[in-house]
């Protein structure tokens, strides 16, 4: 099964644009089509960022849906120890926690919309791809499994 780390910006997009590509990825995860990896630091960042006042006005899911998503993340992700430290992205040090989680969790992919991460193209042999590319990959996987 594919193992992936989703960057925080994808969770923000899920909350702002229900039904969009990141939200379709969430549904694929909930459907058991890939293993979602997270670290304690990444889970805390997702919760913190979703609470930013400037984002609160953009969020289109209800508080109940948001709480359900956060609960699901805590309960259903494969959580890494969060002990690895990485210093690969000087321009945005918070991106390093995504890379560390991927390495610790033996991820197959890092999925992000962040230009700092996408510009790396890969880290420690782990491809860094867009949400659209990951969704396409999941669709191809499903077709090959079904066919």
ABEGO torsion letter per residue (X at the ends): XBBBBBBAAAAAAAAABBGBAAAAAAAAAAAGABBBBBBAAAAAAAAAAAABAAAAAABABBAAAAAAAAAAAAAABBBBAGABBBBABAABAAAAAAAAAAAAAGBABBBBABAAAAAAGBBGGBBBBBAAAAAAAAAAAAAAAAX
